Amino acid sequence: MKTERTSLFLMANLGSEVSRMFSSRESGDVSFAHESLKRADRILAGIKQLSDMQTRKREIDLLAEALREPAVSREELQSYFDPFVARLFASRS
């Protein structure tokens, strides 16, 4: 079954990619962390193209900046993405 690429689906997947990025950084795998960031950038670009996200482009731009900001912690970003993941799982029940 192919899942529709809704903004909710993409935001939840972005959260997973960001988690992989942090895990890679923490384990010292700089190359995989860089690849995860590139995948996150592709997901962000896709999100910005969706019609329901047009009013949230600034938020998406800030999120892209936060992924590169060392002062933004894994916990802060995880707390941002948790509601998307929860809503996605709830919608599949």
DSSP file with accessible surface (Angstrom, degrees, kcal/mol):
  #  RESIDUE AA STRUCTURE BP1 BP2  ACC     N-H-->O    O-->H-N    N-H-->O    O-->H-N    TCO  KAPPA ALPHA  PHI   PSI    X-CA   Y-CA   Z-CA
    1    1 A M              0   0  224      0, 0.0     2,-0.5     0, 0.0     0, 0.0   0.000 360.0 360.0 360.0 128.5    0.0    0.0    0.0
    2    2 A K        -     0   0  185      1,-0.0     2,-0.4     0, 0.0     0, 0.0  -0.767 360.0-136.0 -91.9 126.9    1.4    3.4   -1.0
    3    3 A T        -     0   0   42     -2,-0.5     2,-0.1     1,-0.1    -1,-0.0  -0.665  21.6-114.2 -84.3 133.9    1.0    6.1    1.6
    4    4 A E        -     0   0  153     -2,-0.4     2,-1.9     1,-0.1     5,-0.1  -0.413  25.7-123.3 -65.5 138.1   -0.1    9.5    0.3
    5    5 A R        +     0   0  137     -2,-0.1    -1,-0.1     4,-0.1     2,-0.1  -0.480  48.6 164.2 -85.7  70.0    2.6   12.1    0.9
    6    6 A T     >  -     0   0   50     -2,-1.9     4,-2.8     1,-0.1     5,-0.2  -0.336  54.5-104.2 -79.2 168.7    0.6   14.5    2.9
    7    7 A S  H  > S+     0   0   21      1,-0.2     4,-2.8     2,-0.2     5,-0.2   0.903 123.9  52.7 -61.6 -37.5    2.1   17.3    5.0
    8    8 A L  H  > S+     0   0   33      2,-0.2     4,-2.3     1,-0.2    -1,-0.2   0.943 110.4  46.7 -62.6 -47.0    1.5   15.2    8.1
    9    9 A F  H  > S+     0   0   21      1,-0.2     4,-2.4     2,-0.2    -2,-0.2   0.936 114.7  46.8 -60.2 -46.1    3.2   12.2    6.6
   10   10 A L  H  X S+     0   0   25     -4,-2.8     4,-2.5     1,-0.2    -2,-0.2   0.893 111.0  51.2 -67.5 -37.8    6.2   14.3    5.5
   11   11 A M  H  X S+     0   0    1     -4,-2.8     4,-2.2    -5,-0.2    -1,-0.2   0.915 111.0  48.6 -66.0 -40.6    6.5   16.1    8.8
   12   12 A A  H  X S+     0   0    4     -4,-2.3     4,-1.7    -5,-0.2    -2,-0.2   0.920 113.3  47.5 -64.1 -41.2    6.5   12.8   10.7
   13   13 A N  H  X S+     0   0   52     -4,-2.4     4,-2.3     1,-0.2    -2,-0.2   0.868 108.1  55.1 -69.2 -33.9    9.1   11.4    8.3
   14   14 A L  H  X S+     0   0    0     -4,-2.5     4,-2.7     1,-0.2     5,-0.2   0.919 104.7  54.3 -62.6 -41.5   11.2   14.6    8.6
   15   15 A G  H  X S+     0   0    4     -4,-2.2     4,-2.2     1,-0.2    -2,-0.2   0.905 108.0  49.6 -58.9 -40.0   11.2   14.0   12.4
   16   16 A S  H  X S+     0   0   50     -4,-1.7     4,-2.2     2,-0.2    -1,-0.2   0.909 110.7  49.6 -65.6 -39.9   12.6   10.5   11.8
   17   17 A E  H  X S+     0   0   10     -4,-2.3     4,-2.3     2,-0.2    -2,-0.2   0.908 109.8  50.6 -67.0 -39.5   15.3   11.8    9.5
   18   18 A V  H  X S+     0   0    4     -4,-2.7     4,-2.5     2,-0.2    -1,-0.2   0.910 108.6  52.8 -65.0 -39.1   16.2   14.4   12.1
   19   19 A S  H  X S+     0   0   35     -4,-2.2     4,-2.5     1,-0.2    -2,-0.2   0.919 109.2  49.1 -62.1 -42.7   16.4   11.7   14.7
   20   20 A R  H  X S+     0   0  100     -4,-2.2     4,-2.5     2,-0.2    -1,-0.2   0.893 108.8  54.4 -62.1 -39.2   18.8    9.7   12.5
   21   21 A M  H  X S+     0   0    1     -4,-2.3     4,-2.4     2,-0.2    -2,-0.2   0.944 110.9  44.0 -61.2 -47.4   20.9   12.8   12.0
   22   22 A F  H  X S+     0   0   20     -4,-2.5     4,-2.7     1,-0.2    -2,-0.2   0.908 112.3  52.4 -65.8 -41.0   21.3   13.4   15.7
   23   23 A S  H  X S+     0   0   52     -4,-2.5     4,-1.7     1,-0.2     6,-0.2   0.912 110.7  48.4 -60.1 -41.9   22.0    9.7   16.3
   24   24 A S  H  X>S+     0   0    9     -4,-2.5     5,-2.2     2,-0.2     4,-0.6   0.912 111.3  49.3 -65.2 -43.9   24.7    9.7   13.7
   25   25 A R  H ><5S+     0   0   99     -4,-2.4     3,-1.1     1,-0.2    -2,-0.2   0.930 110.9  50.3 -59.6 -45.0   26.3   12.9   15.1
   26   26 A E  H 3<5S+     0   0  125     -4,-2.7    -1,-0.2     1,-0.3    -2,-0.2   0.812 111.4  47.8 -65.8 -30.5   26.3   11.4   18.6
   27   27 A S  H 3<5S-     0   0   92     -4,-1.7    -1,-0.3    -5,-0.2    -2,-0.2   0.477 117.6-112.5 -88.7  -2.8   28.0    8.2   17.3
   28   28 A G  T <<5S+     0   0   55     -3,-1.1     2,-1.6    -4,-0.6     3,-0.2   0.556  71.9 138.4  86.3   9.4   30.6   10.1   15.4
   29   29 A D     >< +     0   0   77     -5,-2.2     4,-2.2    -6,-0.2     5,-0.2  -0.600  20.5 169.9 -89.0  80.7   29.3    9.1   11.9
   30   30 A V  H  > S+     0   0  112     -2,-1.6     4,-2.4     1,-0.2    -1,-0.2   0.874  72.0  55.7 -62.0 -38.3   29.7   12.5   10.3
   31   31 A S  H  > S+     0   0   82      2,-0.2     4,-2.2     1,-0.2    -1,-0.2   0.934 110.0  43.7 -63.3 -46.8   29.1   11.2    6.8
   32   32 A F  H  > S+     0   0   81      2,-0.2     4,-2.6     1,-0.2    -1,-0.2   0.884 111.9  54.4 -67.9 -35.7   25.8    9.6    7.7
   33   33 A A  H  X S+     0   0    8     -4,-2.2     4,-2.2     1,-0.2    -2,-0.2   0.920 109.0  48.8 -61.5 -41.8   24.7   12.7    9.6
   34   34 A H  H  X S+     0   0  104     -4,-2.4     4,-2.2     2,-0.2    -2,-0.2   0.913 111.0  49.6 -64.3 -42.8   25.5   14.8    6.5
   35   35 A E  H  X S+     0   0   66     -4,-2.2     4,-2.3     1,-0.2    -1,-0.2   0.890 109.5  52.2 -63.6 -38.9   23.4   12.4    4.3
   36   36 A S  H  X S+     0   0    0     -4,-2.6     4,-2.6     2,-0.2    -1,-0.2   0.905 108.2  51.1 -63.2 -41.0   20.5   12.6    6.8
   37   37 A L  H  X S+     0   0   24     -4,-2.2     4,-2.5     2,-0.2    -2,-0.2   0.911 108.9  51.2 -63.7 -39.5   20.6   16.4    6.7
   38   38 A K  H  X S+     0   0   83     -4,-2.2     4,-1.9     2,-0.2    -2,-0.2   0.921 111.1  47.9 -63.6 -41.4   20.5   16.2    2.8
   39   39 A R  H  X S+     0   0   62     -4,-2.3     4,-2.3     2,-0.2    -2,-0.2   0.914 110.3  52.5 -65.1 -39.8   17.5   13.9    3.0
   40   40 A A  H  X S+     0   0    1     -4,-2.6     4,-2.8     1,-0.2    -2,-0.2   0.912 107.2  52.6 -61.2 -41.3   15.9   16.3    5.5
   41   41 A D  H  X S+     0   0   50     -4,-2.5     4,-2.3     1,-0.2    -1,-0.2   0.893 108.4  50.2 -61.4 -39.8   16.4   19.2    3.1
   42   42 A R  H  X S+     0   0  152     -4,-1.9     4,-2.0     2,-0.2    -1,-0.2   0.908 111.1  48.6 -65.2 -40.5   14.7   17.2    0.3
   43   43 A I  H  X S+     0   0   31     -4,-2.3     4,-2.6     2,-0.2    -2,-0.2   0.932 110.6  51.3 -64.7 -43.8   11.7   16.5    2.6
   44   44 A L  H  X S+     0   0    7     -4,-2.8     4,-2.3     1,-0.2    -2,-0.2   0.904 108.0  52.2 -59.4 -41.8   11.6   20.2    3.6
   45   45 A A  H  X S+     0   0   53     -4,-2.3     4,-0.8     1,-0.2    -1,-0.2   0.907 110.5  48.5 -61.7 -40.6   11.6   21.2    0.0
   46   46 A G  H >X S+     0   0   31     -4,-2.0     3,-0.6     1,-0.2     4,-0.6   0.902 109.4  52.3 -65.1 -40.6    8.7   18.8   -0.7
   47   47 A I  H >< S+     0   0    0     -4,-2.6     3,-1.3     1,-0.2     6,-0.2   0.915 104.7  56.0 -62.1 -42.4    6.7   20.1    2.3
   48   48 A K  H 3< S+     0   0   56     -4,-2.3    -1,-0.2     1,-0.3    -2,-0.2   0.739 102.8  57.2 -64.8 -20.7    7.1   23.7    1.1
   49   49 A Q  H << S+     0   0  148     -4,-0.8    -1,-0.3    -3,-0.6    -2,-0.2   0.656  82.8 103.6 -83.7 -16.3    5.5   22.8   -2.2
   50   50 A L  S X< S-     0   0   44     -3,-1.3     3,-1.5    -4,-0.6     4,-0.3  -0.447  73.2-133.4 -72.3 139.8    2.3   21.4   -0.7
   51   51 A S  G >  S+     0   0  109      1,-0.3     3,-1.2     2,-0.2     4,-0.3   0.853 104.2  55.9 -62.4 -35.3   -0.7   23.7   -0.9
   52   52 A D  G 3  S+     0   0   91      1,-0.2    -1,-0.3     2,-0.1     3,-0.2   0.581 106.2  52.9 -76.8  -4.2   -1.7   23.3    2.7
   53   53 A M  G X  S+     0   0    2     -3,-1.5     3,-1.6    -6,-0.2    -1,-0.2   0.383  75.7 100.6-108.3   4.4    1.8   24.5    3.8
   54   54 A Q  G X  S+     0   0   81     -3,-1.2     3,-0.9    -4,-0.3    -1,-0.1   0.858  83.9  49.0 -61.2 -35.5    1.9   27.8    1.8
   55   55 A T  G 3  S+     0   0  135     -4,-0.3    -1,-0.3     1,-0.2     3,-0.2   0.568 110.5  53.3 -80.2  -5.6    1.0   29.8    4.9
   56   56 A R  G <>  +     0   0   80     -3,-1.6     4,-2.2     1,-0.1    -1,-0.2   0.166  68.9 113.7-114.1  17.6    3.7   28.1    6.9
   57   57 A K  H <> S+     0   0   81     -3,-0.9     4,-2.6     1,-0.2     5,-0.2   0.878  77.2  53.3 -58.6 -38.9    6.7   28.6    4.7
   58   58 A R  H  > S+     0   0  149      2,-0.2     4,-2.5     1,-0.2    -1,-0.2   0.912 108.0  51.0 -63.5 -41.2    8.4   30.9    7.2
   59   59 A E  H  > S+     0   0   60      2,-0.2     4,-2.3     1,-0.2    -1,-0.2   0.922 110.6  48.9 -60.7 -42.3    8.1   28.1    9.9
   60   60 A I  H  X S+     0   0    1     -4,-2.2     4,-2.4     2,-0.2    -2,-0.2   0.904 110.2  51.3 -66.2 -39.8    9.6   25.6    7.5
   61   61 A D  H  X S+     0   0   54     -4,-2.6     4,-2.0     2,-0.2    -1,-0.2   0.915 110.6  48.7 -62.2 -42.5   12.5   28.0    6.7
   62   62 A L  H  X S+     0   0   81     -4,-2.5     4,-2.5     2,-0.2    -2,-0.2   0.890 109.5  52.7 -65.0 -37.3   13.1   28.4   10.5
   63   63 A L  H  X S+     0   0   12     -4,-2.3     4,-1.8     2,-0.2    -2,-0.2   0.925 106.7  52.4 -63.6 -42.2   13.0   24.7   10.9
   64   64 A A  H  X S+     0   0   23     -4,-2.4     4,-0.5     1,-0.2    -1,-0.2   0.904 111.2  47.6 -60.6 -40.2   15.6   24.3    8.2
   65   65 A E  H >X S+     0   0  110     -4,-2.0     3,-1.3     1,-0.2     4,-0.5   0.899 107.1  56.6 -66.2 -40.4   17.8   26.8   10.0
   66   66 A A  H >< S+     0   0   22     -4,-2.5     3,-1.0     1,-0.3     6,-0.2   0.837  97.4  62.7 -62.2 -31.8   17.3   25.0   13.3
   67   67 A L  H 3< S+     0   0    1     -4,-1.8    -1,-0.3     1,-0.2    -2,-0.2   0.760 109.8  41.0 -65.0 -22.1   18.6   21.8   11.9
   68   68 A R  H << S+     0   0  117     -3,-1.3    -1,-0.2    -4,-0.5    -2,-0.2   0.441  92.4  99.8-103.0  -2.9   21.9   23.5   11.3
   69   69 A E    X<  -     0   0   94     -3,-1.0     3,-1.7    -4,-0.5    -4,-0.0  -0.765  58.3-157.7 -92.6 113.1   22.1   25.4   14.6
   70   70 A P  T 3  S+     0   0  115      0, 0.0    -1,-0.2     0, 0.0    -4,-0.0   0.790  90.4  63.6 -60.1 -25.8   24.2   23.7   17.2
   71   71 A A  T 3  S+     0   0   80      2,-0.1     2,-0.6    -3,-0.1    -5,-0.1   0.674  83.7  87.6 -74.5 -15.5   22.4   25.5   20.0
   72   72 A V  S <  S-     0   0   34     -3,-1.7     2,-0.1    -6,-0.2     0, 0.0  -0.759  77.3-141.6 -86.7 121.5   19.2   23.7   19.1
   73   73 A S     >  -     0   0   39     -2,-0.6     4,-2.1     1,-0.1     5,-0.2  -0.360  19.1-116.2 -85.0 162.3   19.1   20.4   21.0
   74   74 A R  H  > S+     0   0   52      1,-0.2     4,-2.9     2,-0.2     5,-0.2   0.893 117.3  54.4 -57.2 -42.9   17.8   17.0   19.9
   75   75 A E  H  > S+     0   0  134      1,-0.2     4,-2.4     2,-0.2    -1,-0.2   0.886 106.0  51.4 -63.2 -39.9   15.2   17.2   22.7
   76   76 A E  H  > S+     0   0  104      2,-0.2     4,-1.2     1,-0.2    -1,-0.2   0.931 114.5  42.2 -63.7 -45.5   13.9   20.6   21.4
   77   77 A L  H  X S+     0   0    7     -4,-2.1     4,-2.0     2,-0.2     3,-0.2   0.900 112.3  54.4 -69.3 -38.1   13.5   19.3   17.9
   78   78 A Q  H  X S+     0   0   63     -4,-2.9     4,-2.3     1,-0.2    -2,-0.2   0.924 106.0  52.3 -61.5 -41.3   12.1   16.0   19.1
   79   79 A S  H  < S+     0   0   75     -4,-2.4    -1,-0.2     1,-0.2    -2,-0.2   0.818 108.1  53.0 -66.0 -27.8    9.4   17.8   21.1
   80   80 A Y  H  < S+     0   0   64     -4,-1.2     4,-0.4    -3,-0.2    -1,-0.2   0.906 115.5  39.2 -69.1 -41.8    8.5   19.8   17.9
   81   81 A F  H >X S+     0   0    1     -4,-2.0     4,-1.8     1,-0.2     3,-0.7   0.734  94.0  83.1 -84.4 -22.7    8.1   16.6   15.8
   82   82 A D  H 3X S+     0   0   79     -4,-2.3     4,-2.7     1,-0.2     5,-0.2   0.882  88.4  53.1 -52.6 -44.9    6.3   14.4   18.4
   83   83 A P  H 3> S+     0   0   62      0, 0.0     4,-2.5     0, 0.0    -1,-0.2   0.878 107.6  52.2 -61.9 -33.5    2.8   15.7   17.8
   84   84 A F  H <> S+     0   0   14     -3,-0.7     4,-2.3    -4,-0.4   -72,-0.2   0.928 111.4  46.2 -66.1 -44.1    3.1   15.0   14.0
   85   85 A V  H  X S+     0   0   36     -4,-1.8     4,-2.5     2,-0.2     5,-0.2   0.937 113.0  49.8 -63.6 -44.8    4.1   11.4   14.7
   86   86 A A  H  X S+     0   0   60     -4,-2.7     4,-2.4     1,-0.2    -2,-0.2   0.912 112.4  47.2 -61.2 -44.9    1.3   11.0   17.2
   87   87 A R  H  X S+     0   0  129     -4,-2.5     4,-2.1    -5,-0.2    -1,-0.2   0.881 110.8  52.3 -65.3 -37.8   -1.3   12.4   14.8
   88   88 A L  H  X S+     0   0   17     -4,-2.3     4,-0.8     2,-0.2    -2,-0.2   0.952 112.3  44.3 -63.9 -46.5    0.0   10.3   11.9
   89   89 A F  H >< S+     0   0  130     -4,-2.5     3,-0.8     1,-0.2     4,-0.3   0.904 112.7  52.5 -64.9 -38.2   -0.3    7.1   14.0
   90   90 A A  H >< S+     0   0   68     -4,-2.4     3,-1.1     1,-0.2    -1,-0.2   0.869 105.0  55.9 -65.7 -33.0   -3.7    8.1   15.3
   91   91 A S  H 3< S+     0   0   79     -4,-2.1    -1,-0.2     1,-0.2    -2,-0.2   0.693 104.0  54.7 -72.8 -17.6   -5.0    8.7   11.8
   92   92 A R  T <<        0   0  129     -3,-0.8    -1,-0.2    -4,-0.8    -2,-0.2   0.464 360.0 360.0 -93.9  -4.0   -4.0    5.1   10.8
   93   93 A S    <         0   0  136     -3,-1.1    -3,-0.0    -4,-0.3    -4,-0.0  -0.452 360.0 360.0 -81.5 360.0   -6.0    3.5   13.6
